[in-house]
Amino acid sequence: MAEELFDEDEIITLTDEDGKEEKFIVLCVIEYNGSQYYALLPEKPAEDEEDGYVILRAEEEEGETMLVTVDDDEEFDAVADEIDDYLNSEIDYDEGEEE
């Protein structure tokens, strides 16, 4: 499984079906069952949104990479578990501690 953790300054802009643009911080990209999945954190979350990240699947469409919603609950849960495991493994719990 290919995984990549991004620095917090990696920001992408996505446009929804209504033409509204929103910026996201790319937390990581993982490969799962032959597809790539992006874990994205809204740069400026709406007040009514829960804290957390968004999971989108990359799909090729007319030569462009499109990020689409994961509609299948089983697929979403499996990918979310993989991303959570990966992100938790990347946390340095000793960072900032003095010995």
N, C-alpha and C positions, 0 to 999 in steps of 0.2 A: 504494500500500500504506500503510495507516494503522498507525503505530507509536507506542507510548507507553512511555517509560521512567519507572519509579516510583522514589521515594525509598526508601531501605532501611527506613523505618519503616512502609511499606505492608504490612500483614500480614493475611492471610485465614485463616480456619479452615475446613478441609474435613473432611467426615465420610465414611468409607469404607463399603463394603457391610456391614461388621460393626458399624457404629455407633461406631467408634473415631475420635476427633477428633485432627487434627494441624494445627499452625500452619505456614504457609508465608510467606516473604517474596516479594512479587511483584516480579520483576526487570523484566519488560516484558510488554506485550501487543502482538501483531502481527496484522495481517490478511493472510491468504495464501489465494489461490484462493477468495475469498468467505467464508472462515471465520475466526473469531478464535481465536488460540492464546495461551496463558499460559505464560510461563517462570517457574517457581516454585522457590525454594530452601527446603528444609526448615529451619525455625527451629532445631530441635535434631535434626540427623541422627543416625540410629541408628549405633552403633559399627561394625556390619557392612556399612553402606552406603558406596558409593563417593562421593567428593565430586562434586558436580555438581548440575545443576538438573533439574527435572521439566517435561515439556511436556504440557499438557492442552489439548484442544479444547473451546470453548464450544458448547453445544447448548441450544436452547430446548425445555423439556419442561413441559407444563401451565402455561405462563406464567412459569416460573422458568428462570434460566440455570443449567445444570448443566455442570460441568467433567468431561470424560470422557477416558479413555486413548486415545491414538492407536495403534491396532493395526496399521495398514498400514505396513510397513517403508519403502516408497518415500515415502509421505506424511510419515512421521516424519523421515526423513533430509532431505527437502527443507525442512521447517519448521525442523529443527535448524540447517541451513546458514544459513537466513535469520536466525534468532535469533542465531547466532554472529556473522554479519556485522554485524548491527545492534548487538549488545552491544560488539563490538570497535570499531565506529565511534564509540561513545559514550565510550570511555575517553580521558581527557585525559592523555596521556603526559608532558606538560610540567608537570602540576600538582605543586606542591611544589618545583620546581627554582628555584634562585636564579640570576639573570643577573648 
